[in-house]
Amino acid sequence: MAKAIHAMIRVLDEQRSVEFYDKAFGLKVSSRLDFPSFTLTYLRNPEADFEIELTVNKDRTEPYAQGEAYGHVAFVVDDLAAEHARFQSLGLNPLDIKEFAPDGKLIARFFFVQDPDGYKYEVLQRHGHYQ
């Protein structure tokens, strides 16, 4: 069976992105591979082996276009309201908490936040399917 190991995103400013992911999700640099034309920086936290791979193309000076295909990466937390307040206190500009409850049955409570390059991340309350 295949195991998911990372999601790669292209970023313009490595340090700015590393700081965002540390503040927002507690992701720390686990490995960094520097090549002449690009750098790969891998971020993870103790909660999982899954990593975010930041790719920095050294000749890039303009922000990347997000395109229509990218959706989001999701993180689950035990206390969504506390996490939302923490994001606000850090100036990370999370969107409001939303509930998805068709027919009155709660499926998910969540909010979204964007990283410095505009990539979207969903933060979900641990509940039901989202463990």
N, CA, C and O atoms as a GROMACS GRO file, in nm:
protein
  524
    1MET      N    1   0.084  -0.118   0.000
    1MET     CA    2   0.000   0.000   0.000
    1MET      C    3   0.088   0.124   0.000
    1MET      O    4   0.188   0.130   0.073
    2ALA      N    5   0.054   0.221  -0.079
    2ALA     CA    6   0.130   0.346  -0.086
    2ALA      C    7   0.106   0.431   0.038
    2ALA      O    8  -0.002   0.427   0.097
    3LYS      N    9   0.206   0.506   0.076
    3LYS     CA   10   0.198   0.595   0.193
    3LYS      C   11   0.224   0.738   0.147
    3LYS      O   12   0.327   0.764   0.083
    4ALA      N   13   0.135   0.831   0.177
    4ALA     CA   14   0.156   0.972   0.145
    4ALA      C   15   0.271   1.024   0.231
    4ALA      O   16   0.271   1.003   0.352
    5ILE      N   17   0.368   1.093   0.171
    5ILE     CA   18   0.483   1.142   0.248
    5ILE      C   19   0.501   1.293   0.247
    5ILE      O   20   0.553   1.349   0.343
    6HIS      N   21   0.459   1.362   0.138
    6HIS     CA   22   0.468   1.508   0.141
    6HIS      C   23   0.381   1.571   0.033
    6HIS      O   24   0.339   1.507  -0.063
    7ALA      N   25   0.355   1.701   0.054
    7ALA     CA   26   0.290   1.785  -0.046
    7ALA      C   27   0.391   1.894  -0.081
    7ALA      O   28   0.443   1.960   0.008
    8MET      N   29   0.418   1.914  -0.209
    8MET     CA   30   0.515   2.013  -0.253
    8MET      C   31   0.444   2.140  -0.297
    8MET      O   32   0.345   2.136  -0.370
    9ILE      N   33   0.496   2.253  -0.252
    9ILE     CA   34   0.447   2.382  -0.299
    9ILE      C   35   0.567   2.470  -0.332
    9ILE      O   36   0.671   2.460  -0.267
   10ARG      N   37   0.551   2.554  -0.431
   10ARG     CA   38   0.657   2.649  -0.469
   10ARG      C   39   0.634   2.779  -0.394
   10ARG      O   40   0.522   2.832  -0.391
   11VAL      N   41   0.740   2.829  -0.332
   11VAL     CA   42   0.730   2.952  -0.255
   11VAL      C   43   0.834   3.051  -0.302
   11VAL      O   44   0.937   3.013  -0.358
   12LEU      N   45   0.807   3.177  -0.279
   12LEU     CA   46   0.898   3.283  -0.325
   12LEU      C   47   1.006   3.314  -0.221
   12LEU      O   48   1.122   3.335  -0.258
   13ASP      N   49   0.971   3.316  -0.095
   13ASP     CA   50   1.064   3.356   0.012
   13ASP      C   51   1.069   3.244   0.117
   13ASP      O   52   0.976   3.227   0.196
   14GLU      N   53   1.177   3.170   0.116
   14GLU     CA   54   1.189   3.053   0.205
   14GLU      C   55   1.172   3.089   0.352
   14GLU      O   56   1.093   3.024   0.421
   15GLN      N   57   1.243   3.188   0.400
   15GLN     CA   58   1.239   3.221   0.543
   15GLN      C   59   1.099   3.265   0.587
   15GLN      O   60   1.051   3.224   0.692
   16ARG      N   61   1.035   3.347   0.506
   16ARG     CA   62   0.898   3.392   0.536
   16ARG      C   63   0.804   3.273   0.547
   16ARG      O   64   0.719   3.269   0.635
   17SER      N   65   0.818   3.176   0.457
   17SER     CA   66   0.734   3.058   0.458
   17SER      C   67   0.765   2.968   0.577
   17SER      O   68   0.673   2.918   0.642
   18VAL      N   69   0.892   2.947   0.607
   18VAL     CA   70   0.931   2.865   0.723
   18VAL      C   71   0.872   2.924   0.851
   18VAL      O   72   0.822   2.851   0.936
   19GLU      N   73   0.879   3.056   0.865
   19GLU     CA   74   0.822   3.122   0.983
   19GLU      C   75   0.671   3.103   0.991
   19GLU      O   76   0.618   3.077   1.099
   20PHE      N   77   0.600   3.116   0.879
   20PHE     CA   78   0.455   3.098   0.877
   20PHE      C   79   0.418   2.957   0.923
   20PHE      O   80   0.334   2.941   1.012
   21TYR      N   81   0.479   2.856   0.864
   21TYR     CA   82   0.443   2.717   0.896
   21TYR      C   83   0.480   2.679   1.039
   21TYR      O   84   0.413   2.595   1.100
   22ASP      N   85   0.584   2.740   1.092
   22ASP     CA   86   0.617   2.716   1.233
   22ASP      C   87   0.511   2.779   1.322
   22ASP      O   88   0.458   2.713   1.412
   23LYS      N   89   0.480   2.906   1.298
   23LYS     CA   90   0.378   2.975   1.380
   23LYS      C   91   0.242   2.908   1.368
   23LYS      O   92   0.176   2.883   1.469
   24ALA      N   93   0.200   2.880   1.246
   24ALA     CA   94   0.065   2.830   1.223
   24ALA      C   95   0.047   2.685   1.267
   24ALA      O   96  -0.052   2.653   1.334
   25PHE      N   97   0.139   2.598   1.231
   25PHE     CA   98   0.118   2.454   1.249
   25PHE      C   99   0.228   2.383   1.327
   25PHE      O  100   0.224   2.260   1.340
   26GLY      N  101   0.325   2.457   1.379
   26GLY     CA  102   0.433   2.395   1.455
   26GLY      C  103   0.523   2.308   1.369
   26GLY      O  104   0.590   2.218   1.420
   27LEU      N  105   0.526   2.335   1.238
   27LEU     CA  106   0.613   2.258   1.148
   27LEU      C  107   0.753   2.316   1.154
   27LEU      O  108   0.773   2.437   1.142
   28LYS      N  109   0.849   2.229   1.172
   28LYS     CA  110   0.991   2.268   1.180
   28LYS      C  111   1.064   2.208   1.061
   28LYS      O  112   1.020   2.110   1.002
   29VAL      N  113   1.177   2.268   1.027
   29VAL     CA  114   1.259   2.216   0.918
   29VAL      C  115   1.314   2.080   0.961
   29VAL      O  116   1.383   2.068   1.062
   30SER      N  117   1.282   1.977   0.882
   30SER     CA  118   1.334   1.843   0.911
   30SER      C  119   1.452   1.809   0.821
   30SER      O  120   1.535   1.726   0.855
   31SER      N  121   1.458   1.875   0.705
   31SER     CA  122   1.566   1.851   0.611
   31SER      C  123   1.569   1.966   0.512
   31SER      O  124   1.465   2.025   0.480
   32ARG      N  125   1.688   1.996   0.463
   32ARG     CA  126   1.701   2.103   0.364
   32ARG      C  127   1.806   2.061   0.263
   32ARG      O  128   1.919   2.029   0.300
   33LEU      N  129   1.769   2.060   0.135
   33LEU     CA  130   1.860   2.022   0.028
   33LEU      C  131   1.880   2.143  -0.062
   33LEU      O  132   1.785   2.192  -0.124
   34ASP      N  133   2.002   2.192  -0.069
   34ASP     CA  134   2.033   2.313  -0.146
   34ASP      C  135   2.106   2.274  -0.274
   34ASP      O  136   2.210   2.207  -0.270
   35PHE      N  137   2.053   2.317  -0.387
   35PHE     CA  138   2.111   2.290  -0.518
   35PHE      C  139   2.140   2.425  -0.585
   35PHE      O  140   2.092   2.528  -0.538
   36PRO      N  141   2.217   2.426  -0.694
   36PRO     CA  142   2.251   2.554  -0.757
   36PRO      C  143   2.131   2.639  -0.798
   36PRO      O  144   2.133   2.761  -0.782
   37SER      N  145   2.025   2.576  -0.850
   37SER     CA  146   1.913   2.657  -0.901
   37SER      C  147   1.787   2.650  -0.815
   37SER      O  148   1.692   2.724  -0.840
   38PHE      N  149   1.785   2.562  -0.714
   38PHE     CA  150   1.665   2.552  -0.629
   38PHE      C  151   1.703   2.493  -0.493
   38PHE      O  152   1.809   2.433  -0.476
   39THR      N  153   1.612   2.513  -0.398
   39THR     CA  154   1.627   2.457  -0.263
   39THR      C  155   1.498   2.384  -0.228
   39THR      O  156   1.389   2.431  -0.258
   40LEU      N  157   1.512   2.267  -0.164
   40LEU     CA  158   1.399   2.192  -0.113
   40LEU      C  159   1.408   2.193   0.039
   40LEU      O  160   1.506   2.146   0.097
   41THR      N  161   1.305   2.247   0.103
   41THR     CA  162   1.302   2.252   0.249
   41THR      C  163   1.181   2.171   0.295
   41THR      O  164   1.068   2.200   0.256
   42TYR      N  165   1.206   2.070   0.378
   42TYR     CA  166   1.100   1.981   0.426
   42TYR      C  167   1.061   2.020   0.568
   42TYR      O  168   1.146   2.039   0.655
   43LEU      N  169   0.930   2.033   0.591
   43LEU     CA  170   0.877   2.074   0.721
   43LEU      C  171   0.786   1.965   0.776
   43LEU      O  172   0.709   1.904   0.702
   44ARG      N  173   0.797   1.940   0.907
   44ARG     CA  174   0.707   1.843   0.972
   44ARG      C  175   0.696   1.877   1.119
   44ARG      O  176   0.772   1.959   1.172
   45ASN      N  177   0.599   1.813   1.186
   45ASN     CA  178   0.587   1.824   1.331
   45ASN      C  179   0.580   1.684   1.390
   45ASN      O  180   0.570   1.587   1.316
   46PRO      N  181   0.586   1.673   1.523
   46PRO     CA  182   0.587   1.540   1.585
   46PRO      C  183   0.456   1.462   1.569
   46PRO      O  184   0.452   1.343   1.598
   47GLU      N  185   0.349   1.528   1.524
   47GLU     CA  186   0.219   1.462   1.512
   47GLU      C  187   0.213   1.360   1.398
   47GLU      O  188   0.134   1.266   1.403
   48ALA      N  189   0.296   1.378   1.295
   48ALA     CA  190   0.288   1.289   1.179
   48ALA      C  191   0.418   1.291   1.100
   48ALA      O  192   0.499   1.383   1.113
   49ASP      N  193   0.435   1.189   1.017
   49ASP     CA  194   0.551   1.184   0.928
   49ASP      C  195   0.531   1.267   0.802
   49ASP      O  196   0.628   1.299   0.733
   50PHE      N  197   0.406   1.301   0.771
   50PHE     CA  198   0.376   1.376   0.649
   50PHE      C  199   0.445   1.511   0.653
   50PHE      O  200   0.445   1.578   0.756
   51GLU      N  201   0.503   1.551   0.541
   51GLU     CA  202   0.577   1.677   0.534
   51GLU      C  203   0.520   1.770   0.428
   51GLU      O  204   0.454   1.728   0.333
   52ILE      N  205   0.548   1.898   0.447
   52ILE     CA  206   0.529   1.999   0.344
   52ILE      C  207   0.667   2.023   0.285
   52ILE      O  208   0.762   2.052   0.358
   53GLU      N  209   0.678   2.011   0.154
   53GLU     CA  210   0.804   2.037   0.085
   53GLU      C  211   0.796   2.175   0.022
   53GLU      O  212   0.716   2.197  -0.069
   54LEU      N  213   0.876   2.268   0.069
   54LEU     CA  214   0.883   2.402   0.010
   54LEU      C  215   0.989   2.398  -0.099
   54LEU      O  216   1.104   2.362  -0.072
   55THR      N  217   0.953   2.435  -0.220
   55THR     CA  218   1.049   2.443  -0.329
   55THR      C  219   1.072   2.590  -0.361
   55THR      O  220   0.979   2.664  -0.393
   56VAL      N  221   1.197   2.631  -0.351
   56VAL     CA  222   1.235   2.769  -0.381
   56VAL      C  223   1.321   2.767  -0.507
   56VAL      O  224   1.434   2.717  -0.504
   57ASN      N  225   1.269   2.821  -0.616
   57ASN     CA  226   1.347   2.835  -0.739
   57ASN      C  227   1.423   2.966  -0.729
   57ASN      O  228   1.362   3.073  -0.725
   58LYS      N  229   1.555   2.959  -0.726
   58LYS     CA  230   1.638   3.074  -0.692
   58LYS      C  231   1.631   3.188  -0.793
   58LYS      O  232   1.658   3.303  -0.757
   59ASP      N  233   1.595   3.160  -0.916
   59ASP     CA  234   1.586   3.267  -1.015
   59ASP      C  235   1.448   3.333  -1.019
   59ASP      O  236   1.427   3.426  -1.096
   60ARG      N  237   1.356   3.287  -0.937
   60ARG     CA  238   1.218   3.338  -0.937
   60ARG      C  239   1.210   3.468  -0.859
   60ARG      O  240   1.258   3.476  -0.746
   61THR      N  241   1.150   3.570  -0.919
   61THR     CA  242   1.135   3.699  -0.851
   61THR      C  243   0.988   3.739  -0.836
   61THR      O  244   0.957   3.827  -0.756
   62GLU      N  245   0.900   3.677  -0.912
   62GLU     CA  246   0.758   3.712  -0.908
   62GLU      C  247   0.678   3.604  -0.835
   62GLU      O  248   0.713   3.486  -0.843
   63PRO      N  249   0.572   3.642  -0.764
   63PRO     CA  250   0.488   3.541  -0.698
   63PRO      C  251   0.430   3.442  -0.799
   63PRO      O  252   0.409   3.476  -0.916
   64TYR      N  253   0.405   3.320  -0.752
   64TYR     CA  254   0.345   3.217  -0.837
   64TYR      C  255   0.194   3.239  -0.848
   64TYR      O  256   0.131   3.284  -0.752
   65ALA      N  257   0.138   3.208  -0.964
   65ALA     CA  258  -0.007   3.208  -0.982
   65ALA      C  259  -0.061   3.079  -0.922
   65ALA      O  260  -0.004   2.972  -0.944
   66GLN      N  261  -0.169   3.088  -0.846
   66GLN     CA  262  -0.223   2.970  -0.779
   66GLN      C  263  -0.293   2.874  -0.874
   66GLN      O  264  -0.296   2.754  -0.847
   67GLY      N  265  -0.350   2.923  -0.981
   67GLY     CA  266  -0.419   2.834  -1.074
   67GLY      C  267  -0.552   2.787  -1.018
   67GLY      O  268  -0.591   2.824  -0.908
   68GLU      N  269  -0.621   2.706  -1.094
   68GLU     CA  270  -0.754   2.659  -1.056
   68GLU      C  271  -0.752   2.521  -0.990
   68GLU      O  272  -0.851   2.481  -0.929
   69ALA      N  273  -0.643   2.448  -1.001
   69ALA     CA  274  -0.643   2.308  -0.957
   69ALA      C  275  -0.611   2.289  -0.809
   69ALA      O  276  -0.660   2.194  -0.749
   70TYR      N  277  -0.532   2.376  -0.750
   70TYR     CA  278  -0.494   2.358  -0.610
   70TYR      C  279  -0.614   2.381  -0.520
   70TYR      O  280  -0.687   2.478  -0.538
   71GLY      N  281  -0.635   2.293  -0.424
   71GLY     CA  282  -0.744   2.309  -0.329
   71GLY      C  283  -0.690   2.354  -0.195
   71GLY      O  284  -0.686   2.473  -0.167
   72HIS      N  285  -0.650   2.258  -0.112
   72HIS     CA  286  -0.595   2.292   0.018
   72HIS      C  287  -0.533   2.169   0.082
   72HIS      O  288  -0.557   2.056   0.038
   73VAL      N  289  -0.455   2.191   0.185
   73VAL     CA  290  -0.405   2.086   0.274
   73VAL      C  291  -0.476   2.109   0.406
   73VAL      O  292  -0.498   2.224   0.445
   74ALA      N  293  -0.513   2.001   0.477
   74ALA     CA  294  -0.590   2.015   0.600
   74ALA      C  295  -0.511   1.966   0.722
   74ALA      O  296  -0.433   1.871   0.714
   75PHE      N  297  -0.533   2.034   0.833
   75PHE     CA  298  -0.479   1.997   0.964
   75PHE      C  299  -0.596   1.982   1.059
   75PHE      O  300  -0.696   2.053   1.046
   76VAL      N  301  -0.587   1.890   1.155
   76VAL     CA  302  -0.692   1.870   1.254
   76VAL      C  303  -0.638   1.911   1.391
   76VAL      O  304  -0.521   1.886   1.423
   77VAL      N  305  -0.725   1.973   1.473
   77VAL     CA  306  -0.686   2.018   1.607
   77VAL      C  307  -0.794   1.978   1.708
   77VAL      O  308  -0.909   1.951   1.670
   78ASP      N  309  -0.757   1.973   1.834
   78ASP     CA  310  -0.851   1.937   1.940
   78ASP      C  311  -0.944   2.051   1.979
   78ASP      O  312  -1.059   2.027   2.014
   79ASP      N  313  -0.895   2.175   1.973
   79ASP     CA  314  -0.975   2.290   2.016
   79ASP      C  315  -0.970   2.397   1.907
   79ASP      O  316  -0.880   2.481   1.904
   80LEU      N  317  -1.067   2.394   1.819
   80LEU     CA  318  -1.069   2.482   1.702
   80LEU      C  319  -1.076   2.630   1.743
   80LEU      O  320  -1.006   2.713   1.686
   81ALA      N  321  -1.160   2.662   1.841
   81ALA     CA  322  -1.175   2.803   1.882
   81ALA      C  323  -1.043   2.857   1.938
   81ALA      O  324  -1.004   2.970   1.907
   82ALA      N  325  -0.975   2.777   2.019
   82ALA     CA  326  -0.847   2.821   2.074
   82ALA      C  327  -0.743   2.838   1.964
   82ALA      O  328  -0.664   2.932   1.967
   83GLU      N  329  -0.743   2.747   1.869
   83GLU     CA  330  -0.647   2.756   1.758
   83GLU      C  331  -0.676   2.878   1.672
   83GLU      O  332  -0.584   2.948   1.629
   84HIS      N  333  -0.804   2.905   1.648
   84HIS     CA  334  -0.842   3.024   1.571
   84HIS      C  335  -0.795   3.150   1.643
   84HIS      O  336  -0.741   3.241   1.579
   85ALA      N  337  -0.816   3.156   1.773
   85ALA     CA  338  -0.771   3.272   1.852
   85ALA      C  339  -0.618   3.286   1.846
   85ALA      O  340  -0.566   3.397   1.838
   86ARG      N  341  -0.548   3.174   1.851
   86ARG     CA  342  -0.401   3.177   1.843
   86ARG      C  343  -0.356   3.231   1.708
   86ARG      O  344  -0.265   3.314   1.702
   87PHE      N  345  -0.419   3.186   1.600
   87PHE     CA  346  -0.385   3.236   1.467
   87PHE      C  347  -0.408   3.387   1.461
   87PHE      O  348  -0.325   3.461   1.408
   88GLN      N  349  -0.521   3.433   1.515
   88GLN     CA  350  -0.550   3.577   1.516
   88GLN      C  351  -0.443   3.653   1.593
   88GLN      O  352  -0.395   3.757   1.547
   89SER      N  353  -0.405   3.602   1.711
   89SER     CA  354  -0.306   3.671   1.794
   89SER      C  355  -0.170   3.679   1.727
   89SER      O  356  -0.092   3.770   1.756
   90LEU      N  357  -0.142   3.585   1.636
   90LEU     CA  358  -0.014   3.586   1.563
   90LEU      C  359  -0.021   3.668   1.434
   90LEU      O  360   0.078   3.678   1.362
   91GLY      N  361  -0.138   3.726   1.406
   91GLY     CA  362  -0.153   3.806   1.285
   91GLY      C  363  -0.157   3.724   1.157
   91GLY      O  364  -0.119   3.772   1.051
   92LEU      N  365  -0.203   3.598   1.166
   92LEU     CA  366  -0.206   3.510   1.050
   92LEU      C  367  -0.334   3.523   0.968
   92LEU      O  368  -0.348   3.458   0.865
   93ASN      N  369  -0.427   3.605   1.014
   93ASN     CA  370  -0.550   3.638   0.940
   93ASN      C  371  -0.636   3.518   0.899
   93ASN      O  372  -0.667   3.502   0.781
   94PRO      N  373  -0.673   3.434   0.995
   94PRO     CA  374  -0.762   3.322   0.959
   94PRO      C  375  -0.901   3.374   0.924
   94PRO      O  376  -0.945   3.476   0.976
   95LEU      N  377  -0.968   3.304   0.835
   95LEU     CA  378  -1.108   3.336   0.806
   95LEU      C  379  -1.193   3.290   0.923
   95LEU      O  380  -1.144   3.218   1.010
   96ASP      N  381  -1.319   3.330   0.926
   96ASP     CA  382  -1.408   3.292   1.035
   96ASP      C  383  -1.429   3.142   1.041
   96ASP      O  384  -1.417   3.072   0.940
   97ILE      N  385  -1.460   3.093   1.160
   97ILE     CA  386  -1.495   2.952   1.179
   97ILE      C  387  -1.630   2.926   1.112
   97ILE      O  388  -1.725   3.004   1.128
   98LYS      N  389  -1.637   2.818   1.039
   98LYS     CA  390  -1.761   2.776   0.970
   98LYS      C  391  -1.802   2.638   1.019
   98LYS      O  392  -1.719   2.561   1.069
   99GLU      N  393  -1.928   2.609   1.004
   99GLU     CA  394  -1.979   2.475   1.033
   99GLU      C  395  -2.045   2.420   0.908
   99GLU      O  396  -2.117   2.491   0.838
  100PHE      N  397  -2.019   2.293   0.881
  100PHE     CA  398  -2.085   2.222   0.773
  100PHE      C  399  -2.176   2.120   0.839
  100PHE      O  400  -2.129   2.019   0.891
  101ALA      N  401  -2.306   2.147   0.835
  101ALA     CA  402  -2.403   2.061   0.905
  101ALA      C  403  -2.531   2.048   0.824
  101ALA      O  404  -2.636   2.101   0.862
  102PRO      N  405  -2.524   1.976   0.711
  102PRO     CA  406  -2.647   1.956   0.634
  102PRO      C  407  -2.748   1.875   0.715
  102PRO      O  408  -2.712   1.782   0.786
  103ASP      N  409  -2.872   1.911   0.704
  103ASP     CA  410  -2.980   1.844   0.778
  103ASP      C  411  -2.959   1.851   0.929
  103ASP      O  412  -3.009   1.766   1.003
  104GLY      N  413  -2.886   1.952   0.976
  104GLY     CA  414  -2.866   1.971   1.118
  104GLY      C  415  -2.763   1.878   1.182
  104GLY      O  416  -2.739   1.888   1.302
  105LYS      N  417  -2.703   1.789   1.105
  105LYS     CA  418  -2.604   1.697   1.160
  105LYS      C  419  -2.463   1.752   1.132
  105LYS      O  420  -2.424   1.768   1.016
  106LEU      N  421  -2.388   1.779   1.239
  106LEU     CA  422  -2.254   1.837   1.224
  106LEU      C  423  -2.160   1.738   1.156
  106LEU      O  424  -2.139   1.627   1.204
  107ILE      N  425  -2.104   1.781   1.046
  107ILE     CA  426  -2.002   1.702   0.977
  107ILE      C  427  -1.864   1.760   1.006
  107ILE      O  428  -1.768   1.687   1.030
  108ALA      N  429  -1.855   1.894   1.004
  108ALA     CA  430  -1.724   1.956   1.024
  108ALA      C  431  -1.737   2.099   1.074
  108ALA      O  432  -1.828   2.173   1.034
  109ARG      N  433  -1.644   2.138   1.163
  109ARG     CA  434  -1.621   2.277   1.202
  109ARG      C  435  -1.480   2.308   1.158
  109ARG      O  436  -1.389   2.228   1.180
  110PHE      N  437  -1.458   2.426   1.094
  110PHE     CA  438  -1.329   2.454   1.034
  110PHE      C  439  -1.310   2.602   1.008
  110PHE      O  440  -1.405   2.681   1.013
  111PHE      N  441  -1.186   2.638   0.980
  111PHE     CA  442  -1.155   2.770   0.924
  111PHE      C  443  -1.042   2.753   0.824
  111PHE      O  444  -0.971   2.652   0.825
  112PHE      N  445  -1.026   2.851   0.739
  112PHE     CA  446  -0.917   2.852   0.640
  112PHE      C  447  -0.820   2.965   0.671
  112PHE      O  448  -0.858   3.066   0.730
  113VAL      N  449  -0.696   2.945   0.630
  113VAL     CA  450  -0.591   3.046   0.640
  113VAL      C  451  -0.504   3.031   0.515
  113VAL      O  452  -0.493   2.922   0.459
  114GLN      N  453  -0.443   3.141   0.474
  114GLN     CA  454  -0.353   3.136   0.359
  114GLN      C  455  -0.211   3.165   0.405
  114GLN      O  456  -0.188   3.249   0.493
  115ASP      N  457  -0.116   3.095   0.344
  115ASP     CA  458   0.025   3.120   0.374
  115ASP      C  459   0.071   3.245   0.298
  115ASP      O  460  -0.008   3.302   0.222
  116PRO      N  461   0.196   3.288   0.314
  116PRO     CA  462   0.242   3.410   0.248
  116PRO      C  463   0.236   3.405   0.095
  116PRO      O  464   0.235   3.510   0.030
  117ASP      N  465   0.232   3.286   0.037
  117ASP     CA  466   0.225   3.274  -0.108
  117ASP      C  467   0.084   3.249  -0.158
  117ASP      O  468   0.063   3.229  -0.278
  118GLY      N  469  -0.015   3.251  -0.068
  118GLY     CA  470  -0.154   3.237  -0.107
  118GLY      C  471  -0.208   3.095  -0.106
  118GLY      O  472  -0.323   3.074  -0.146
  119TYR      N  473  -0.129   2.997  -0.060
  119TYR     CA  474  -0.178   2.860  -0.052
  119TYR      C  475  -0.277   2.850   0.064
  119TYR      O  476  -0.254   2.904   0.172
  120LYS      N  477  -0.386   2.780   0.041
  120LYS     CA  478  -0.492   2.768   0.141
  120LYS      C  479  -0.472   2.644   0.227
  120LYS      O  480  -0.431   2.538   0.179
  121TYR      N  481  -0.500   2.660   0.357
  121TYR     CA  482  -0.494   2.552   0.454
  121TYR      C  483  -0.623   2.552   0.534
  121TYR      O  484  -0.672   2.656   0.576
  122GLU      N  485  -0.678   2.432   0.554
  122GLU     CA  486  -0.799   2.416   0.632
  122GLU      C  487  -0.759   2.362   0.769
  122GLU      O  488  -0.679   2.269   0.780
  123VAL      N  489  -0.816   2.421   0.872
  123VAL     CA  490  -0.794   2.374   1.009
  123VAL      C  491  -0.929   2.326   1.059
  123VAL      O  492  -1.024   2.403   1.068
  124LEU      N  493  -0.936   2.196   1.092
  124LEU     CA  494  -1.062   2.132   1.131
  124LEU      C  495  -1.061   2.092   1.278
  124LEU      O  496  -0.958   2.054   1.333
  125GLN      N  497  -1.179   2.100   1.340
  125GLN     CA  498  -1.198   2.044   1.473
  125GLN      C  499  -1.195   1.893   1.463
  125GLN      O  500  -1.259   1.836   1.375
  126ARG      N  501  -1.123   1.827   1.552
  126ARG     CA  502  -1.121   1.680   1.552
  126ARG      C  503  -1.265   1.631   1.583
  126ARG      O  504  -1.319   1.658   1.690
  127HIS      N  505  -1.323   1.561   1.487
  127HIS     CA  506  -1.464   1.517   1.500
  127HIS      C  507  -1.495   1.422   1.386
  127HIS      O  508  -1.452   1.443   1.273
  128GLY      N  509  -1.570   1.318   1.416
  128GLY     CA  510  -1.618   1.228   1.312
  128GLY      C  511  -1.507   1.174   1.224
  128GLY      O  512  -1.413   1.110   1.273
  129HIS      N  513  -1.518   1.199   1.094
  129HIS     CA  514  -1.421   1.152   0.996
  129HIS      C  515  -1.283   1.216   1.018
  129HIS      O  516  -1.181   1.155   0.986
  130TYR      N  517  -1.280   1.335   1.070
  130TYR     CA  518  -1.157   1.414   1.079
  130TYR      C  519  -1.085   1.389   1.210
  130TYR      O  520  -1.104   1.461   1.308
  131GLN      N  521  -1.002   1.286   1.210
  131GLN     CA  522  -0.930   1.246   1.329
  131GLN      C  523  -0.781   1.264   1.308
  131GLN      O  524  -0.702   1.235   1.398
   0.00000   0.00000   0.00000
